[in-house]
Amino acid sequence: MDKLWEQNYHQQEEKFWWSIARREITLSLISKLKLSNKAHILDIGCLAGCLIQGLYKKGFKNVYGVDISEQSIVQCKKRA
């Protein structure tokens, strides 16, 4: 993956309207499941961890992320 493109994507992930909307929809769907805050949640393709961060803010304790991008994993660890 092009490192410059990926870096720009990570910057956009937090503030771009599409990313925000997708994250809010995902959080809303998870909320409707009425899961325990101890439920284990895996974010596949976690990017820089914005969804994981949102899940932590909702009170979930066991949230994990995986991604094929080393840069994404570094960013995710910094954020969440």
Biopython code that builds the backbone (N, CA, C, O; Angstrom):
import numpy as np
from Bio.PDB.StructureBuilder import StructureBuilder

atoms = [
    (1, "MET", "N", (0.846, -1.173, 0.000)),
    (1, "MET", "CA", (0.000, 0.000, 0.000)),
    (1, "MET", "C", (0.894, 1.240, 0.000)),
    (1, "MET", "O", (1.929, 1.265, 0.666)),
    (2, "ASP", "N", (0.501, 2.239, -0.728)),
    (2, "ASP", "CA", (1.239, 3.502, -0.796)),
    (2, "ASP", "C", (1.207, 4.180, 0.572)),
    (2, "ASP", "O", (0.135, 4.482, 1.097)),
    (3, "LYS", "N", (2.381, 4.414, 1.144)),
    (3, "LYS", "CA", (2.472, 4.963, 2.503)),
    (3, "LYS", "C", (1.875, 6.363, 2.607)),
    (3, "LYS", "O", (1.224, 6.674, 3.604)),
    (4, "LEU", "N", (2.079, 7.212, 1.605)),
    (4, "LEU", "CA", (1.531, 8.567, 1.643)),
    (4, "LEU", "C", (0.002, 8.527, 1.591)),
    (4, "LEU", "O", (-0.669, 9.241, 2.336)),
    (5, "TRP", "N", (-0.536, 7.697, 0.717)),
    (5, "TRP", "CA", (-1.990, 7.552, 0.619)),
    (5, "TRP", "C", (-2.552, 7.068, 1.957)),
    (5, "TRP", "O", (-3.563, 7.574, 2.444)),
    (6, "GLU", "N", (-1.873, 6.078, 2.535)),
    (6, "GLU", "CA", (-2.336, 5.517, 3.795)),
    (6, "GLU", "C", (-2.299, 6.558, 4.914)),
    (6, "GLU", "O", (-3.225, 6.625, 5.722)),
    (7, "GLN", "N", (-1.259, 7.356, 4.972)),
    (7, "GLN", "CA", (-1.154, 8.403, 5.984)),
    (7, "GLN", "C", (-2.289, 9.411, 5.831)),
    (7, "GLN", "O", (-2.894, 9.816, 6.823)),
    (8, "ASN", "N", (-2.582, 9.816, 4.603)),
    (8, "ASN", "CA", (-3.691, 10.740, 4.353)),
    (8, "ASN", "C", (-5.028, 10.118, 4.754)),
    (8, "ASN", "O", (-5.901, 10.796, 5.296)),
    (9, "TYR", "N", (-5.176, 8.830, 4.483)),
    (9, "TYR", "CA", (-6.412, 8.141, 4.835)),
    (9, "TYR", "C", (-6.622, 8.158, 6.346)),
    (9, "TYR", "O", (-7.734, 8.396, 6.819)),
    (10, "HIS", "N", (-5.558, 7.906, 7.102)),
    (10, "HIS", "CA", (-5.668, 7.910, 8.557)),
    (10, "HIS", "C", (-6.061, 9.290, 9.076)),
    (10, "HIS", "O", (-6.804, 9.396, 10.052)),
    (11, "GLN", "N", (-5.580, 10.322, 8.447)),
    (11, "GLN", "CA", (-5.951, 11.680, 8.852)),
    (11, "GLN", "C", (-7.419, 11.952, 8.552)),
    (11, "GLN", "O", (-8.092, 12.639, 9.321)),
    (12, "GLN", "N", (-7.916, 11.424, 7.450)),
    (12, "GLN", "CA", (-9.309, 11.631, 7.051)),
    (12, "GLN", "C", (-10.277, 10.757, 7.845)),
    (12, "GLN", "O", (-11.438, 11.119, 8.037)),
    (13, "GLU", "N", (-9.794, 9.609, 8.301)),
    (13, "GLU", "CA", (-10.664, 8.639, 8.970)),
    (13, "GLU", "C", (-11.408, 9.254, 10.156)),
    (13, "GLU", "O", (-12.564, 8.908, 10.401)),
    (14, "GLU", "N", (-10.784, 10.130, 10.870)),
    (14, "GLU", "CA", (-11.390, 10.699, 12.068)),
    (14, "GLU", "C", (-12.429, 11.773, 11.754)),
    (14, "GLU", "O", (-13.392, 11.923, 12.505)),
    (15, "LYS", "N", (-12.257, 12.523, 10.664)),
    (15, "LYS", "CA", (-13.099, 13.700, 10.426)),
    (15, "LYS", "C", (-13.917, 13.689, 9.141)),
    (15, "LYS", "O", (-14.801, 14.530, 8.977)),
    (16, "PHE", "N", (-13.653, 12.772, 8.237)),
    (16, "PHE", "CA", (-14.371, 12.738, 6.967)),
    (16, "PHE", "C", (-15.800, 12.249, 7.197)),
    (16, "PHE", "O", (-16.019, 11.276, 7.919)),
    (17, "TRP", "N", (-16.761, 12.919, 6.586)),
    (17, "TRP", "CA", (-18.179, 12.649, 6.851)),
    (17, "TRP", "C", (-18.552, 11.185, 6.627)),
    (17, "TRP", "O", (-19.340, 10.626, 7.389)),
    (18, "TRP", "N", (-17.995, 10.558, 5.589)),
    (18, "TRP", "CA", (-18.333, 9.168, 5.289)),
    (18, "TRP", "C", (-17.839, 8.252, 6.411)),
    (18, "TRP", "O", (-18.559, 7.351, 6.844)),
    (19, "SER", "N", (-16.630, 8.482, 6.872)),
    (19, "SER", "CA", (-16.073, 7.666, 7.950)),
    (19, "SER", "C", (-16.865, 7.846, 9.241)),
    (19, "SER", "O", (-17.124, 6.879, 9.958)),
    (20, "ILE", "N", (-17.243, 9.070, 9.529)),
    (20, "ILE", "CA", (-18.040, 9.355, 10.724)),
    (20, "ILE", "C", (-19.393, 8.655, 10.632)),
    (20, "ILE", "O", (-19.830, 8.010, 11.585)),
    (21, "ALA", "N", (-20.053, 8.782, 9.487)),
    (21, "ALA", "CA", (-21.371, 8.166, 9.300)),
    (21, "ALA", "C", (-21.291, 6.652, 9.415)),
    (21, "ALA", "O", (-22.126, 6.041, 10.081)),
    (22, "ARG", "N", (-20.311, 6.043, 8.784)),
    (22, "ARG", "CA", (-20.150, 4.590, 8.838)),
    (22, "ARG", "C", (-19.906, 4.127, 10.280)),
    (22, "ARG", "O", (-20.460, 3.119, 10.719)),
    (23, "ARG", "N", (-19.076, 4.872, 11.002)),
    (23, "ARG", "CA", (-18.773, 4.547, 12.395)),
    (23, "ARG", "C", (-20.028, 4.676, 13.266)),
    (23, "ARG", "O", (-20.300, 3.808, 14.096)),
    (24, "GLU", "N", (-20.786, 5.751, 13.080)),
    (24, "GLU", "CA", (-22.011, 5.963, 13.863)),
    (24, "GLU", "C", (-23.051, 4.880, 13.576)),
    (24, "GLU", "O", (-23.740, 4.422, 14.488)),
    (25, "ILE", "N", (-23.165, 4.475, 12.324)),
    (25, "ILE", "CA", (-24.106, 3.394, 11.967)),
    (25, "ILE", "C", (-23.675, 2.099, 12.641)),
    (25, "ILE", "O", (-24.505, 1.378, 13.195)),
    (26, "THR", "N", (-22.389, 1.805, 12.595)),
    (26, "THR", "CA", (-21.875, 0.585, 13.215)),
    (26, "THR", "C", (-22.113, 0.604, 14.722)),
    (26, "THR", "O", (-22.557, -0.392, 15.293)),
    (27, "LEU", "N", (-21.820, 1.731, 15.367)),
    (27, "LEU", "CA", (-22.052, 1.840, 16.810)),
    (27, "LEU", "C", (-23.532, 1.704, 17.146)),
    (27, "LEU", "O", (-23.887, 1.097, 18.156)),
    (28, "SER", "N", (-24.391, 2.262, 16.308)),
    (28, "SER", "CA", (-25.834, 2.157, 16.521)),
    (28, "SER", "C", (-26.301, 0.707, 16.407)),
    (28, "SER", "O", (-27.097, 0.245, 17.224)),
    (29, "LEU", "N", (-25.814, -0.003, 15.408)),
    (29, "LEU", "CA", (-26.185, -1.408, 15.233)),
    (29, "LEU", "C", (-25.706, -2.260, 16.406)),
    (29, "LEU", "O", (-26.422, -3.146, 16.872)),
    (30, "ILE", "N", (-24.503, -1.989, 16.873)),
    (30, "ILE", "CA", (-23.976, -2.733, 18.023)),
    (30, "ILE", "C", (-24.808, -2.430, 19.266)),
    (30, "ILE", "O", (-25.082, -3.327, 20.063)),
    (31, "SER", "N", (-25.210, -1.178, 19.435)),
    (31, "SER", "CA", (-26.044, -0.809, 20.587)),
    (31, "SER", "C", (-27.373, -1.559, 20.573)),
    (31, "SER", "O", (-27.874, -1.949, 21.627)),
    (32, "LYS", "N", (-27.943, -1.764, 19.396)),
    (32, "LYS", "CA", (-29.227, -2.463, 19.280)),
    (32, "LYS", "C", (-29.113, -3.932, 19.678)),
    (32, "LYS", "O", (-30.116, -4.561, 20.013)),
    (33, "LEU", "N", (-27.901, -4.481, 19.644)),
    (33, "LEU", "CA", (-27.705, -5.874, 20.040)),
    (33, "LEU", "C", (-27.770, -6.049, 21.553)),
    (33, "LEU", "O", (-27.896, -7.168, 22.051)),
    (34, "LYS", "N", (-27.683, -4.937, 22.281)),
    (34, "LYS", "CA", (-27.741, -4.945, 23.750)),
    (34, "LYS", "C", (-26.731, -5.923, 24.350)),
    (34, "LYS", "O", (-27.058, -6.726, 25.224)),
    (35, "LEU", "N", (-25.503, -5.831, 23.859)),
    (35, "LEU", "CA", (-24.430, -6.685, 24.346)),
    (35, "LEU", "C", (-23.957, -6.222, 25.718)),
    (35, "LEU", "O", (-24.051, -5.043, 26.057)),
    (36, "SER", "N", (-23.462, -7.144, 26.479)),
    (36, "SER", "CA", (-22.834, -6.822, 27.755)),
    (36, "SER", "C", (-21.566, -6.009, 27.472)),
    (36, "SER", "O", (-20.932, -6.191, 26.432)),
    (37, "ASN", "N", (-21.198, -5.121, 28.385)),
    (37, "ASN", "CA", (-19.967, -4.357, 28.174)),
    (37, "ASN", "C", (-18.735, -5.248, 28.294)),
    (37, "ASN", "O", (-17.614, -4.800, 28.050)),
    (38, "LYS", "N", (-18.944, -6.513, 28.671)),
    (38, "LYS", "CA", (-17.854, -7.493, 28.728)),
    (38, "LYS", "C", (-17.768, -8.332, 27.449)),
    (38, "LYS", "O", (-16.893, -9.190, 27.331)),
    (39, "ALA", "N", (-18.667, -8.091, 26.495)),
    (39, "ALA", "CA", (-18.665, -8.840, 25.237)),
    (39, "ALA", "C", (-17.336, -8.626, 24.511)),
    (39, "ALA", "O", (-16.729, -7.559, 24.604)),
    (40, "HIS", "N", (-16.903, -9.638, 23.800)),
    (40, "HIS", "CA", (-15.672, -9.543, 23.015)),
    (40, "HIS", "C", (-16.050, -9.085, 21.604)),
    (40, "HIS", "O", (-16.888, -9.700, 20.944)),
    (41, "ILE", "N", (-15.426, -8.008, 21.158)),
    (41, "ILE", "CA", (-15.715, -7.451, 19.836)),
    (41, "ILE", "C", (-14.408, -7.364, 19.064)),
    (41, "ILE", "O", (-13.410, -6.853, 19.572)),
    (42, "LEU", "N", (-14.417, -7.866, 17.835)),
    (42, "LEU", "CA", (-13.244, -7.830, 16.965)),
    (42, "LEU", "C", (-13.539, -6.931, 15.774)),
    (42, "LEU", "O", (-14.487, -7.171, 15.026)),
    (43, "ASP", "N", (-12.733, -5.908, 15.601)),
    (43, "ASP", "CA", (-12.832, -4.996, 14.463)),
    (43, "ASP", "C", (-11.805, -5.449, 13.429)),
    (43, "ASP", "O", (-10.605, -5.226, 13.594)),
    (44, "ILE", "N", (-12.284, -6.083, 12.367)),
    (44, "ILE", "CA", (-11.402, -6.576, 11.315)),
    (44, "ILE", "C", (-11.212, -5.451, 10.306)),
    (44, "ILE", "O", (-12.180, -4.923, 9.758)),
    (45, "GLY", "N", (-9.956, -5.092, 10.067)),
    (45, "GLY", "CA", (-9.659, -3.933, 9.226)),
    (45, "GLY", "C", (-9.859, -2.664, 10.041)),
    (45, "GLY", "O", (-10.544, -1.735, 9.615)),
    (46, "CYS", "N", (-9.247, -2.643, 11.223)),
    (46, "CYS", "CA", (-9.521, -1.577, 12.199)),
    (46, "CYS", "C", (-8.937, -0.214, 11.825)),
    (46, "CYS", "O", (-9.237, 0.784, 12.482)),
    (47, "LEU", "N", (-8.113, -0.158, 10.787)),
    (47, "LEU", "CA", (-7.495, 1.103, 10.377)),
    (47, "LEU", "C", (-6.784, 1.737, 11.566)),
    (47, "LEU", "O", (-5.963, 1.081, 12.208)),
    (48, "ALA", "N", (-7.076, 2.979, 11.869)),
    (48, "ALA", "CA", (-6.363, 3.664, 12.959)),
    (48, "ALA", "C", (-7.114, 3.595, 14.283)),
    (48, "ALA", "O", (-6.725, 4.265, 15.240)),
    (49, "GLY", "N", (-8.172, 2.809, 14.361)),
    (49, "GLY", "CA", (-8.828, 2.548, 15.634)),
    (49, "GLY", "C", (-9.949, 3.484, 16.040)),
    (49, "GLY", "O", (-10.308, 3.515, 17.217)),
    (50, "CYS", "N", (-10.510, 4.238, 15.131)),
    (50, "CYS", "CA", (-11.597, 5.155, 15.498)),
    (50, "CYS", "C", (-12.819, 4.406, 16.022)),
    (50, "CYS", "O", (-13.435, 4.840, 16.996)),
    (51, "LEU", "N", (-13.176, 3.297, 15.395)),
    (51, "LEU", "CA", (-14.325, 2.519, 15.867)),
    (51, "LEU", "C", (-14.019, 1.912, 17.230)),
    (51, "LEU", "O", (-14.874, 1.906, 18.115)),
    (52, "ILE", "N", (-12.818, 1.408, 17.397)),
    (52, "ILE", "CA", (-12.427, 0.827, 18.684)),
    (52, "ILE", "C", (-12.527, 1.892, 19.777)),
    (52, "ILE", "O", (-13.036, 1.629, 20.866)),
    (53, "GLN", "N", (-12.048, 3.064, 19.483)),
    (53, "GLN", "CA", (-12.124, 4.164, 20.440)),
    (53, "GLN", "C", (-13.582, 4.470, 20.794)),
    (53, "GLN", "O", (-13.908, 4.698, 21.959)),
    (54, "GLY", "N", (-14.449, 4.473, 19.792)),
    (54, "GLY", "CA", (-15.878, 4.709, 20.029)),
    (54, "GLY", "C", (-16.502, 3.627, 20.889)),
    (54, "GLY", "O", (-17.359, 3.914, 21.725)),
    (55, "LEU", "N", (-16.078, 2.386, 20.692)),
    (55, "LEU", "CA", (-16.595, 1.283, 21.502)),
    (55, "LEU", "C", (-16.129, 1.399, 22.947)),
    (55, "LEU", "O", (-16.894, 1.124, 23.872)),
    (56, "TYR", "N", (-14.881, 1.805, 23.145)),
    (56, "TYR", "CA", (-14.391, 2.044, 24.512)),
    (56, "TYR", "C", (-15.215, 3.137, 25.190)),
    (56, "TYR", "O", (-15.565, 3.018, 26.364)),
    (57, "LYS", "N", (-15.522, 4.193, 24.451)),
    (57, "LYS", "CA", (-16.314, 5.292, 25.017)),
    (57, "LYS", "C", (-17.722, 4.836, 25.389)),
    (57, "LYS", "O", (-18.337, 5.384, 26.304)),
    (58, "LYS", "N", (-18.229, 3.828, 24.674)),
    (58, "LYS", "CA", (-19.560, 3.274, 24.979)),
    (58, "LYS", "C", (-19.510, 2.299, 26.154)),
    (58, "LYS", "O", (-20.544, 1.792, 26.587)),
    (59, "GLY", "N", (-18.309, 2.039, 26.667)),
    (59, "GLY", "CA", (-18.182, 1.190, 27.839)),
    (59, "GLY", "C", (-17.736, -0.235, 27.589)),
    (59, "GLY", "O", (-17.613, -1.012, 28.536)),
    (60, "PHE", "N", (-17.494, -0.597, 26.350)),
    (60, "PHE", "CA", (-17.036, -1.955, 26.063)),
    (60, "PHE", "C", (-15.586, -2.110, 26.513)),
    (60, "PHE", "O", (-14.759, -1.220, 26.316)),
    (61, "LYS", "N", (-15.299, -3.257, 27.119)),
    (61, "LYS", "CA", (-13.987, -3.486, 27.719)),
    (61, "LYS", "C", (-13.083, -4.390, 26.880)),
    (61, "LYS", "O", (-11.862, -4.239, 26.906)),
    (62, "ASN", "N", (-13.670, -5.321, 26.142)),
    (62, "ASN", "CA", (-12.910, -6.342, 25.409)),
    (62, "ASN", "C", (-13.019, -6.123, 23.909)),
    (62, "ASN", "O", (-13.682, -6.878, 23.198)),
    (63, "VAL", "N", (-12.358, -5.080, 23.447)),
    (63, "VAL", "CA", (-12.417, -4.715, 22.036)),
    (63, "VAL", "C", (-11.028, -4.929, 21.430)),
    (63, "VAL", "O", (-10.018, -4.495, 21.985)),
    (64, "TYR", "N", (-11.001, -5.597, 20.300)),
    (64, "TYR", "CA", (-9.742, -5.925, 19.644)),
    (64, "TYR", "C", (-9.810, -5.509, 18.187)),
    (64, "TYR", "O", (-10.888, -5.452, 17.596)),
    (65, "GLY", "N", (-8.662, -5.222, 17.619)),
    (65, "GLY", "CA", (-8.605, -4.859, 16.211)),
    (65, "GLY", "C", (-7.467, -5.568, 15.511)),
    (65, "GLY", "O", (-6.418, -5.834, 16.098)),
    (66, "VAL", "N", (-7.696, -5.871, 14.235)),
    (66, "VAL", "CA", (-6.648, -6.446, 13.391)),
    (66, "VAL", "C", (-6.644, -5.682, 12.067)),
    (66, "VAL", "O", (-7.676, -5.202, 11.597)),
    (67, "ASP", "N", (-5.471, -5.589, 11.496)),
    (67, "ASP", "CA", (-5.325, -4.938, 10.198)),
    (67, "ASP", "C", (-4.053, -5.463, 9.549)),
    (67, "ASP", "O", (-3.124, -5.871, 10.247)),
    (68, "ILE", "N", (-4.001, -5.458, 8.224)),
    (68, "ILE", "CA", (-2.803, -5.923, 7.535)),
    (68, "ILE", "C", (-1.741, -4.837, 7.442)),
    (68, "ILE", "O", (-0.589, -5.116, 7.109)),
    (69, "SER", "N", (-2.118, -3.624, 7.731)),
    (69, "SER", "CA", (-1.202, -2.495, 7.628)),
    (69, "SER", "C", (-0.486, -2.252, 8.952)),
    (69, "SER", "O", (-1.125, -2.032, 9.981)),
    (70, "GLU", "N", (0.824, -2.294, 8.920)),
    (70, "GLU", "CA", (1.610, -2.016, 10.126)),
    (70, "GLU", "C", (1.389, -0.581, 10.594)),
    (70, "GLU", "O", (1.327, -0.321, 11.796)),
    (71, "GLN", "N", (1.269, 0.349, 9.649)),
    (71, "GLN", "CA", (1.034, 1.755, 10.005)),
    (71, "GLN", "C", (-0.320, 1.906, 10.703)),
    (71, "GLN", "O", (-0.444, 2.677, 11.655)),
    (72, "SER", "N", (-1.320, 1.184, 10.240)),
    (72, "SER", "CA", (-2.633, 1.227, 10.889)),
    (72, "SER", "C", (-2.548, 0.718, 12.317)),
    (72, "SER", "O", (-3.137, 1.305, 13.225)),
    (73, "ILE", "N", (-1.825, -0.359, 12.517)),
    (73, "ILE", "CA", (-1.697, -0.930, 13.850)),
    (73, "ILE", "C", (-1.004, 0.053, 14.790)),
    (73, "ILE", "O", (-1.415, 0.210, 15.940)),
    (74, "VAL", "N", (0.038, 0.709, 14.309)),
    (74, "VAL", "CA", (0.740, 1.711, 15.121)),
    (74, "VAL", "C", (-0.220, 2.840, 15.502)),
    (74, "VAL", "O", (-0.272, 3.246, 16.663)),
    (75, "GLN", "N", (-0.976, 3.346, 14.529)),
    (75, "GLN", "CA", (-1.931, 4.422, 14.790)),
    (75, "GLN", "C", (-3.025, 3.979, 15.765)),
    (75, "GLN", "O", (-3.428, 4.731, 16.652)),
    (76, "CYS", "N", (-3.485, 2.766, 15.584)),
    (76, "CYS", "CA", (-4.534, 2.236, 16.451)),
    (76, "CYS", "C", (-4.042, 2.123, 17.887)),
    (76, "CYS", "O", (-4.770, 2.478, 18.814)),
    (77, "LYS", "N", (-2.841, 1.641, 18.085)),
    (77, "LYS", "CA", (-2.287, 1.526, 19.435)),
    (77, "LYS", "C", (-2.147, 2.888, 20.094)),
    (77, "LYS", "O", (-2.345, 3.019, 21.302)),
    (78, "LYS", "N", (-1.809, 3.891, 19.315)),
    (78, "LYS", "CA", (-1.697, 5.249, 19.857)),
    (78, "LYS", "C", (-3.065, 5.767, 20.292)),
    (78, "LYS", "O", (-3.185, 6.432, 21.321)),
    (79, "ARG", "N", (-4.085, 5.462, 19.510)),
    (79, "ARG", "CA", (-5.431, 5.989, 19.765)),
    (79, "ARG", "C", (-6.163, 5.203, 20.834)),
    (79, "ARG", "O", (-6.801, 5.791, 21.706)),
    (80, "ALA", "N", (-6.081, 3.904, 20.782)),
    (80, "ALA", "CA", (-6.916, 3.088, 21.670)),
    (80, "ALA", "C", (-6.061, 2.140, 22.468)),
    (80, "ALA", "O", (-6.581, 1.368, 23.274)),
]
sb = StructureBuilder()
sb.init_structure("model")
sb.init_model(0)
sb.init_chain("A")
sb.init_seg("    ")
for serial, (resi, resn, name, xyz) in enumerate(atoms, 1):
    if name == "N":
        sb.init_residue(resn, " ", resi, " ")
    sb.init_atom(name, np.array(xyz, "f"), 0.0, 1.0, " ", f" {name:<3s}", serial, name[0])
structure = sb.get_structure()
